[in-house]
Amino acid sequence: MGLRYDAIKDDELSHVAERDILLNYLALGNVFQTNGHAYVSSTIELNPQFQMNAIVRYDLFNFAMIMRWIAVICIQQLLDGILTYKLNFDYALNQNTLVCYMQARFSQA
């Protein structure tokens, strides 16, 4: 399990030309982001040389921005999650040599 929180003050999104000529402001404000995740992993040894590992992970994202314009304060917030599945297969020729590694990933929002 894990948690990350970012608070960014005075973040600016602008329309520019040639990376340094300001054309206009698109957004200006404070950004607050939180990401929490948890996963479960299980490894099954089918024989001494062949293993299968399955992982399920869920991420939850919370994004909020308090935009400041000349006389208006606007709050936008987004809460979304994603479920990710992962399946690994390992085949070892002997204890020192890993011959084959296959991986499959699936995501569901």
N, CA, C and O atoms as a GROMACS GRO file, in nm:
protein
  436
    1MET      N    1   0.084  -0.117   0.000
    1MET     CA    2   0.000   0.000   0.000
    1MET      C    3   0.088   0.124   0.000
    1MET      O    4   0.200   0.123   0.053
    2GLY      N    5   0.037   0.228  -0.060
    2GLY     CA    6   0.115   0.351  -0.065
    2GLY      C    7   0.026   0.471  -0.082
    2GLY      O    8  -0.090   0.460  -0.124
    3LEU      N    9   0.080   0.586  -0.049
    3LEU     CA   10   0.007   0.711  -0.058
    3LEU      C   11   0.104   0.822  -0.096
    3LEU      O   12   0.215   0.830  -0.044
    4ARG      N   13   0.060   0.907  -0.189
    4ARG     CA   14   0.140   1.022  -0.229
    4ARG      C   15   0.049   1.144  -0.235
    4ARG      O   16  -0.062   1.137  -0.287
    5TYR      N   17   0.097   1.257  -0.182
    5TYR     CA   18   0.021   1.380  -0.183
    5TYR      C   19   0.111   1.492  -0.233
    5TYR      O   20   0.222   1.509  -0.184
    6ASP      N   21   0.063   1.568  -0.331
    6ASP     CA   22   0.136   1.683  -0.384
    6ASP      C   23   0.050   1.807  -0.370
    6ASP      O   24  -0.069   1.805  -0.403
    7ALA      N   25   0.109   1.915  -0.323
    7ALA     CA   26   0.042   2.044  -0.317
    7ALA      C   27   0.131   2.144  -0.390
    7ALA      O   28   0.242   2.173  -0.347
    8ILE      N   29   0.081   2.195  -0.502
    8ILE     CA   30   0.159   2.284  -0.588
    8ILE      C   31   0.093   2.421  -0.585
    8ILE      O   32  -0.024   2.435  -0.621
    9LYS      N   33   0.167   2.520  -0.542
    9LYS     CA   34   0.112   2.655  -0.530
    9LYS      C   35   0.148   2.737  -0.654
    9LYS      O   36   0.260   2.728  -0.706
   10ASP      N   37   0.054   2.816  -0.700
   10ASP     CA   38   0.072   2.906  -0.814
   10ASP      C   39   0.115   2.832  -0.941
   10ASP      O   40   0.212   2.872  -1.007
   11ASP      N   41   0.044   2.725  -0.974
   11ASP     CA   42   0.069   2.651  -1.098
   11ASP      C   43   0.005   2.727  -1.214
   11ASP      O   44  -0.104   2.782  -1.201
   12GLU      N   45   0.073   2.731  -1.327
   12GLU     CA   46   0.026   2.811  -1.439
   12GLU      C   47   0.024   2.726  -1.567
   12GLU      O   48   0.120   2.656  -1.598
   13LEU      N   49  -0.086   2.734  -1.640
   13LEU     CA   50  -0.098   2.674  -1.772
   13LEU      C   51  -0.120   2.787  -1.870
   13LEU      O   52  -0.219   2.860  -1.860
   14SER      N   53  -0.028   2.802  -1.966
   14SER     CA   54  -0.032   2.917  -2.057
   14SER      C   55  -0.020   2.871  -2.201
   14SER      O   56   0.036   2.765  -2.230
   15HIS      N   57  -0.073   2.951  -2.290
   15HIS     CA   58  -0.058   2.930  -2.434
   15HIS      C   59   0.061   3.015  -2.478
   15HIS      O   60   0.058   3.137  -2.466
   16VAL      N   61   0.166   2.949  -2.528
   16VAL     CA   62   0.289   3.020  -2.564
   16VAL      C   63   0.327   2.988  -2.708
   16VAL      O   64   0.281   2.891  -2.767
   17ALA      N   65   0.412   3.072  -2.762
   17ALA     CA   66   0.470   3.049  -2.894
   17ALA      C   67   0.621   3.042  -2.878
   17ALA      O   68   0.681   3.124  -2.808
   18GLU      N   69   0.681   2.946  -2.941
   18GLU     CA   70   0.827   2.929  -2.938
   18GLU      C   71   0.882   2.920  -2.796
   18GLU      O   72   0.995   2.962  -2.771
   19ARG      N   73   0.805   2.866  -2.706
   19ARG     CA   74   0.842   2.835  -2.568
   19ARG      C   75   0.867   2.955  -2.477
   19ARG      O   76   0.884   2.937  -2.357
   20ASP      N   77   0.869   3.076  -2.530
   20ASP     CA   78   0.898   3.190  -2.443
   20ASP      C   79   0.813   3.314  -2.471
   20ASP      O   80   0.828   3.414  -2.402
   21ILE      N   81   0.726   3.309  -2.568
   21ILE     CA   82   0.638   3.422  -2.597
   21ILE      C   83   0.499   3.389  -2.544
   21ILE      O   84   0.432   3.300  -2.596
   22LEU      N   85   0.455   3.461  -2.441
   22LEU     CA   86   0.326   3.436  -2.378
   22LEU      C   87   0.214   3.493  -2.466
   22LEU      O   88   0.212   3.612  -2.496
   23LEU      N   89   0.122   3.405  -2.506
   23LEU     CA   90   0.006   3.449  -2.584
   23LEU      C   91  -0.113   3.478  -2.494
   23LEU      O   92  -0.177   3.583  -2.506
   24ASN      N   93  -0.144   3.386  -2.403
   24ASN     CA   94  -0.249   3.410  -2.304
   24ASN      C   95  -0.244   3.303  -2.194
   24ASN      O   96  -0.189   3.195  -2.214
   25TYR      N   97  -0.302   3.337  -2.079
   25TYR     CA   98  -0.311   3.243  -1.967
   25TYR      C   99  -0.433   3.154  -1.987
   25TYR      O  100  -0.540   3.202  -2.024
   26LEU      N  101  -0.416   3.024  -1.963
   26LEU     CA  102  -0.529   2.931  -1.969
   26LEU      C  103  -0.579   2.896  -1.830
   26LEU      O  104  -0.700   2.882  -1.809
   27ALA      N  105  -0.489   2.883  -1.736
   27ALA     CA  106  -0.528   2.852  -1.598
   27ALA      C  107  -0.416   2.896  -1.504
   27ALA      O  108  -0.298   2.890  -1.538
   28LEU      N  109  -0.456   2.940  -1.388
   28LEU     CA  110  -0.362   2.981  -1.284
   28LEU      C  111  -0.425   2.946  -1.150
   28LEU      O  112  -0.539   2.984  -1.123
   29GLY      N  113  -0.352   2.874  -1.067
   29GLY     CA  114  -0.408   2.837  -0.938
   29GLY      C  115  -0.322   2.740  -0.862
   29GLY      O  116  -0.205   2.719  -0.895
   30ASN      N  117  -0.381   2.680  -0.759
   30ASN     CA  118  -0.314   2.583  -0.675
   30ASN      C  119  -0.367   2.444  -0.708
   30ASN      O  120  -0.487   2.424  -0.726
   31VAL      N  121  -0.275   2.348  -0.715
   31VAL     CA  122  -0.310   2.210  -0.752
   31VAL      C  123  -0.284   2.120  -0.631
   31VAL      O  124  -0.182   2.132  -0.564
   32PHE      N  125  -0.379   2.030  -0.605
   32PHE     CA  126  -0.367   1.931  -0.497
   32PHE      C  127  -0.394   1.793  -0.557
   32PHE      O  128  -0.502   1.768  -0.610
   33GLN      N  129  -0.295   1.705  -0.548
   33GLN     CA  130  -0.308   1.571  -0.605
   33GLN      C  131  -0.280   1.466  -0.497
   33GLN      O  132  -0.185   1.479  -0.420
   34THR      N  133  -0.363   1.363  -0.495
   34THR     CA  134  -0.343   1.251  -0.405
   34THR      C  135  -0.354   1.122  -0.485
   34THR      O  136  -0.445   1.106  -0.566
   35ASN      N  137  -0.260   1.031  -0.463
   35ASN     CA  138  -0.262   0.900  -0.527
   35ASN      C  139  -0.243   0.795  -0.419
   35ASN      O  140  -0.143   0.794  -0.347
   36GLY      N  141  -0.341   0.706  -0.408
   36GLY     CA  142  -0.331   0.593  -0.316
   36GLY      C  143  -0.334   0.464  -0.396
   36GLY      O  144  -0.408   0.455  -0.494
   37HIS      N  145  -0.256   0.366  -0.357
   37HIS     CA  146  -0.255   0.239  -0.428
   37HIS      C  147  -0.234   0.122  -0.332
   37HIS      O  148  -0.174   0.136  -0.225
   38ALA      N  149  -0.285   0.008  -0.375
   38ALA     CA  150  -0.267  -0.117  -0.300
   38ALA      C  151  -0.261  -0.231  -0.400
   38ALA      O  152  -0.325  -0.226  -0.505
   39TYR      N  153  -0.183  -0.334  -0.369
   39TYR     CA  154  -0.176  -0.449  -0.459
   39TYR      C  155  -0.162  -0.578  -0.380
   39TYR      O  156  -0.118  -0.581  -0.265
   40VAL      N  157  -0.201  -0.686  -0.448
   40VAL     CA  158  -0.188  -0.820  -0.394
   40VAL      C  159  -0.113  -0.903  -0.497
   40VAL      O  160  -0.144  -0.898  -0.616
   41SER      N  161  -0.014  -0.979  -0.453
   41SER     CA  162   0.067  -1.060  -0.543
   41SER      C  163   0.073  -1.204  -0.490
   41SER      O  164   0.082  -1.227  -0.369
   42SER      N  165   0.068  -1.299  -0.582
   42SER     CA  166   0.078  -1.439  -0.543
   42SER      C  167   0.162  -1.514  -0.646
   42SER      O  168   0.143  -1.496  -0.767
   43THR      N  169   0.254  -1.596  -0.599
   43THR     CA  170   0.340  -1.675  -0.687
   43THR      C  171   0.312  -1.823  -0.665
   43THR      O  172   0.309  -1.871  -0.552
   44ILE      N  173   0.292  -1.893  -0.775
   44ILE     CA  174   0.267  -2.038  -0.772
   44ILE      C  175   0.382  -2.106  -0.844
   44ILE      O  176   0.411  -2.075  -0.960
   45GLU      N  177   0.447  -2.198  -0.775
   45GLU     CA  178   0.555  -2.274  -0.838
   45GLU      C  179   0.495  -2.403  -0.894
   45GLU      O  180   0.459  -2.493  -0.818
   46LEU      N  181   0.485  -2.410  -1.025
   46LEU     CA  182   0.423  -2.526  -1.090
   46LEU      C  183   0.517  -2.646  -1.089
   46LEU      O  184   0.471  -2.760  -1.073
   47ASN      N  185   0.644  -2.623  -1.105
   47ASN     CA  186   0.748  -2.724  -1.084
   47ASN      C  187   0.876  -2.646  -1.051
   47ASN      O  188   0.872  -2.524  -1.053
   48PRO      N  189   0.987  -2.711  -1.021
   48PRO     CA  190   1.107  -2.636  -0.979
   48PRO      C  191   1.157  -2.536  -1.084
   48PRO      O  192   1.232  -2.444  -1.049
   49GLN      N  193   1.118  -2.551  -1.210
   49GLN     CA  194   1.168  -2.462  -1.314
   49GLN      C  195   1.064  -2.362  -1.364
   49GLN      O  196   1.101  -2.264  -1.429
   50PHE      N  197   0.937  -2.382  -1.337
   50PHE     CA  198   0.832  -2.300  -1.396
   50PHE      C  199   0.748  -2.236  -1.286
   50PHE      O  200   0.694  -2.305  -1.200
   51GLN      N  201   0.736  -2.102  -1.290
   51GLN     CA  202   0.659  -2.028  -1.192
   51GLN      C  203   0.559  -1.937  -1.262
   51GLN      O  204   0.581  -1.890  -1.373
   52MET      N  205   0.449  -1.913  -1.191
   52MET     CA  206   0.348  -1.819  -1.238
   52MET      C  207   0.323  -1.719  -1.125
   52MET      O  208   0.308  -1.757  -1.009
   53ASN      N  209   0.318  -1.590  -1.161
   53ASN     CA  210   0.298  -1.484  -1.063
   53ASN      C  211   0.182  -1.396  -1.110
   53ASN      O  212   0.184  -1.344  -1.222
   54ALA      N  213   0.081  -1.379  -1.025
   54ALA     CA  214  -0.035  -1.296  -1.058
   54ALA      C  215  -0.039  -1.176  -0.962
   54ALA      O  216  -0.016  -1.190  -0.842
   55ILE      N  217  -0.068  -1.058  -1.018
   55ILE     CA  218  -0.072  -0.935  -0.939
   55ILE      C  219  -0.198  -0.857  -0.976
   55ILE      O  220  -0.232  -0.843  -1.093
   56VAL      N  221  -0.267  -0.807  -0.873
   56VAL     CA  222  -0.381  -0.718  -0.893
   56VAL      C  223  -0.350  -0.590  -0.816
   56VAL      O  224  -0.314  -0.594  -0.698
   57ARG      N  225  -0.364  -0.476  -0.886
   57ARG     CA  226  -0.332  -0.347  -0.825
   57ARG      C  227  -0.447  -0.249  -0.852
   57ARG      O  228  -0.504  -0.246  -0.961
   58TYR      N  229  -0.480  -0.169  -0.748
   58TYR     CA  230  -0.582  -0.066  -0.763
   58TYR      C  231  -0.520   0.069  -0.728
   58TYR      O  232  -0.459   0.084  -0.622
   59ASP      N  233  -0.536   0.166  -0.817
   59ASP     CA  234  -0.489   0.302  -0.794
   59ASP      C  235  -0.608   0.395  -0.787
   59ASP      O  236  -0.701   0.385  -0.868
   60LEU      N  237  -0.607   0.485  -0.692
   60LEU     CA  238  -0.712   0.585  -0.676
   60LEU      C  239  -0.647   0.723  -0.686
   60LEU      O  240  -0.555   0.754  -0.611
   61PHE      N  241  -0.696   0.805  -0.779
   61PHE     CA  242  -0.641   0.937  -0.804
   61PHE      C  243  -0.743   1.043  -0.764
   61PHE      O  244  -0.861   1.032  -0.796
   62ASN      N  245  -0.698   1.144  -0.694
   62ASN     CA  246  -0.781   1.259  -0.659
   62ASN      C  247  -0.705   1.384  -0.702
   62ASN      O  248  -0.596   1.412  -0.651
   63PHE      N  249  -0.762   1.459  -0.796
   63PHE     CA  250  -0.699   1.579  -0.849
   63PHE      C  251  -0.792   1.696  -0.823
   63PHE      O  252  -0.909   1.692  -0.861
   64ALA      N  253  -0.741   1.800  -0.761
   64ALA     CA  254  -0.821   1.921  -0.736
   64ALA      C  255  -0.737   2.042  -0.771
   64ALA      O  256  -0.617   2.048  -0.743
   65MET      N  257  -0.803   2.140  -0.834
   65MET     CA  258  -0.736   2.264  -0.867
   65MET      C  259  -0.825   2.381  -0.829
   65MET      O  260  -0.942   2.387  -0.867
   66ILE      N  261  -0.769   2.473  -0.754
   66ILE     CA  262  -0.838   2.597  -0.720
   66ILE      C  263  -0.783   2.702  -0.815
   66ILE      O  264  -0.671   2.751  -0.798
   67MET      N  265  -0.864   2.737  -0.916
   67MET     CA  266  -0.819   2.832  -1.017
   67MET      C  267  -0.855   2.974  -0.974
   67MET      O  268  -0.965   3.000  -0.927
   68ARG      N  269  -0.760   3.063  -0.991
   68ARG     CA  270  -0.780   3.203  -0.955
   68ARG      C  271  -0.780   3.287  -1.083
   68ARG      O  272  -0.681   3.290  -1.156
   69TRP      N  273  -0.889   3.351  -1.106
   69TRP     CA  274  -0.896   3.448  -1.215
   69TRP      C  275  -0.901   3.587  -1.152
   69TRP      O  276  -0.874   3.599  -1.033
   70ILE      N  277  -0.933   3.687  -1.226
   70ILE     CA  278  -0.927   3.825  -1.175
   70ILE      C  279  -1.016   3.842  -1.051
   70ILE      O  280  -0.970   3.892  -0.948
   71ALA      N  281  -1.143   3.802  -1.060
   71ALA     CA  282  -1.234   3.822  -0.946
   71ALA      C  283  -1.310   3.694  -0.910
   71ALA      O  284  -1.400   3.698  -0.827
   72VAL      N  285  -1.273   3.582  -0.972
   72VAL     CA  286  -1.349   3.458  -0.953
   72VAL      C  287  -1.255   3.348  -0.908
   72VAL      O  288  -1.144   3.335  -0.959
   73ILE      N  289  -1.300   3.271  -0.810
   73ILE     CA  290  -1.227   3.150  -0.769
   73ILE      C  291  -1.312   3.031  -0.808
   73ILE      O  292  -1.428   3.021  -0.769
   74CYS      N  293  -1.254   2.940  -0.885
   74CYS     CA  294  -1.325   2.823  -0.935
   74CYS      C  295  -1.253   2.698  -0.885
   74CYS      O  296  -1.131   2.689  -0.893
   75ILE      N  297  -1.328   2.602  -0.833
   75ILE     CA  298  -1.271   2.477  -0.783
   75ILE      C  299  -1.314   2.364  -0.874
   75ILE      O  300  -1.433   2.340  -0.895
   76GLN      N  301  -1.215   2.293  -0.928
   76GLN     CA  302  -1.242   2.174  -1.009
   76GLN      C  303  -1.180   2.054  -0.939
   76GLN      O  304  -1.069   2.062  -0.887
   77GLN      N  305  -1.255   1.942  -0.938
   77GLN     CA  306  -1.205   1.823  -0.872
   77GLN      C  307  -1.239   1.700  -0.955
   77GLN      O  308  -1.346   1.692  -1.014
   78LEU      N  309  -1.146   1.605  -0.959
   78LEU     CA  310  -1.164   1.480  -1.032
   78LEU      C  311  -1.120   1.366  -0.942
   78LEU      O  312  -1.011   1.370  -0.886
   79LEU      N  313  -1.204   1.264  -0.929
   79LEU     CA  314  -1.173   1.144  -0.852
   79LEU      C  315  -1.193   1.025  -0.944
   79LEU      O  316  -1.301   1.005  -0.998
   80ASP      N  317  -1.088   0.945  -0.963
   80ASP     CA  318  -1.097   0.832  -1.054
   80ASP      C  319  -1.004   0.721  -1.006
   80ASP      O  320  -0.907   0.747  -0.935
   81GLY      N  321  -1.034   0.598  -1.045
   81GLY     CA  322  -0.953   0.484  -1.008
   81GLY      C  323  -0.930   0.394  -1.126
   81GLY      O  324  -1.004   0.398  -1.224
   82ILE      N  325  -0.827   0.310  -1.116
   82ILE     CA  326  -0.798   0.213  -1.221
   82ILE      C  327  -0.754   0.082  -1.156
   82ILE      O  328  -0.679   0.081  -1.059
   83LEU      N  329  -0.803  -0.028  -1.211
   83LEU     CA  330  -0.768  -0.162  -1.166
   83LEU      C  331  -0.678  -0.226  -1.271
   83LEU      O  332  -0.714  -0.231  -1.388
   84THR      N  333  -0.561  -0.274  -1.230
   84THR     CA  334  -0.463  -0.331  -1.322
   84THR      C  335  -0.435  -0.474  -1.282
   84THR      O  336  -0.413  -0.505  -1.165
   85TYR      N  337  -0.435  -0.563  -1.382
   85TYR     CA  338  -0.402  -0.704  -1.362
   85TYR      C  339  -0.271  -0.732  -1.433
   85TYR      O  340  -0.245  -0.677  -1.540
   86LYS      N  341  -0.189  -0.817  -1.374
   86LYS     CA  342  -0.062  -0.852  -1.436
   86LYS      C  343  -0.035  -1.000  -1.410
   86LYS      O  344  -0.056  -1.049  -1.299
   87LEU      N  345   0.010  -1.070  -1.513
   87LEU     CA  346   0.038  -1.213  -1.503
   87LEU      C  347   0.177  -1.238  -1.562
   87LEU      O  348   0.204  -1.204  -1.677
   88ASN      N  349   0.265  -1.298  -1.482
   88ASN     CA  350   0.402  -1.327  -1.525
   88ASN      C  351   0.425  -1.477  -1.526
   88ASN      O  352   0.375  -1.549  -1.440
   89PHE      N  353   0.501  -1.524  -1.624
   89PHE     CA  354   0.544  -1.664  -1.632
   89PHE      C  355   0.696  -1.665  -1.640
   89PHE      O  356   0.754  -1.596  -1.724
   90ASP      N  357   0.760  -1.744  -1.555
   90ASP     CA  358   0.906  -1.757  -1.552
   90ASP      C  359   0.944  -1.902  -1.575
   90ASP      O  360   0.886  -1.993  -1.515
   91TYR      N  361   1.042  -1.924  -1.663
   91TYR     CA  362   1.098  -2.057  -1.683
   91TYR      C  363   1.248  -2.048  -1.666
   91TYR      O  364   1.314  -1.968  -1.732
   92ALA      N  365   1.303  -2.129  -1.577
   92ALA     CA  366   1.446  -2.129  -1.550
   92ALA      C  367   1.506  -2.261  -1.595
   92ALA      O  368   1.458  -2.368  -1.557
   93LEU      N  369   1.611  -2.253  -1.676
   93LEU     CA  370   1.681  -2.373  -1.721
   93LEU      C  371   1.746  -2.443  -1.603
   93LEU      O  372   1.741  -2.565  -1.591
   94ASN      N  373   1.809  -2.363  -1.516
   94ASN     CA  374   1.862  -2.412  -1.389
   94ASN      C  375   1.853  -2.298  -1.288
   94ASN      O  376   1.791  -2.196  -1.318
   95GLN      N  377   1.913  -2.314  -1.172
   95GLN     CA  378   1.900  -2.211  -1.068
   95GLN      C  379   1.968  -2.080  -1.105
   95GLN      O  380   1.934  -1.976  -1.050
   96ASN      N  381   2.064  -2.083  -1.195
   96ASN     CA  382   2.140  -1.963  -1.230
   96ASN      C  383   2.096  -1.898  -1.361
   96ASN      O  384   2.139  -1.786  -1.392
   97THR      N  385   2.011  -1.964  -1.439
   97THR     CA  386   1.976  -1.913  -1.572
   97THR      C  387   1.825  -1.904  -1.588
   97THR      O  388   1.754  -2.004  -1.579
   98LEU      N  389   1.777  -1.783  -1.613
   98LEU     CA  390   1.636  -1.759  -1.644
   98LEU      C  391   1.624  -1.756  -1.796
   98LEU      O  392   1.682  -1.669  -1.861
   99VAL      N  393   1.549  -1.851  -1.853
   99VAL     CA  394   1.542  -1.863  -1.998
   99VAL      C  395   1.430  -1.780  -2.057
   99VAL      O  396   1.452  -1.709  -2.156
  100CYS      N  397   1.313  -1.786  -2.000
  100CYS     CA  398   1.198  -1.723  -2.062
  100CYS      C  399   1.120  -1.644  -1.957
  100CYS      O  400   1.101  -1.688  -1.844
  101TYR      N  401   1.075  -1.526  -2.000
  101TYR     CA  402   0.994  -1.442  -1.912
  101TYR      C  403   0.885  -1.381  -1.998
  101TYR      O  404   0.913  -1.306  -2.092
  102MET      N  405   0.760  -1.413  -1.967
  102MET     CA  406   0.647  -1.357  -2.040
  102MET      C  407   0.563  -1.277  -1.944
  102MET      O  408   0.552  -1.310  -1.826
  103GLN      N  409   0.503  -1.170  -1.995
  103GLN     CA  410   0.422  -1.084  -1.910
  103GLN      C  411   0.300  -1.038  -1.987
  103GLN      O  412   0.308  -1.005  -2.105
  104ALA      N  413   0.186  -1.037  -1.919
  104ALA     CA  414   0.061  -0.984  -1.977
  104ALA      C  415   0.003  -0.885  -1.880
  104ALA      O  416  -0.003  -0.910  -1.759
  105ARG      N  417  -0.042  -0.768  -1.933
  105ARG     CA  418  -0.102  -0.663  -1.849
  105ARG      C  419  -0.240  -0.630  -1.901
  105ARG      O  420  -0.264  -0.628  -2.022
  106PHE      N  421  -0.329  -0.603  -1.809
  106PHE     CA  422  -0.464  -0.563  -1.842
  106PHE      C  423  -0.504  -0.450  -1.749
  106PHE      O  424  -0.471  -0.454  -1.631
  107SER      N  425  -0.573  -0.351  -1.801
  107SER     CA  426  -0.620  -0.239  -1.719
  107SER      C  427  -0.769  -0.218  -1.741
  107SER      O  428  -0.821  -0.239  -1.850
  108GLN      N  429  -0.836  -0.178  -1.634
  108GLN     CA  430  -0.978  -0.150  -1.641
  108GLN      C  431  -1.004  -0.025  -1.558
  108GLN      O  432  -0.979  -0.022  -1.438
  109ALA      N  433  -1.054   0.079  -1.625
  109ALA     CA  434  -1.082   0.204  -1.555
  109ALA      C  435  -1.221   0.204  -1.498
  109ALA      O  436  -1.262   0.302  -1.436
   0.00000   0.00000   0.00000
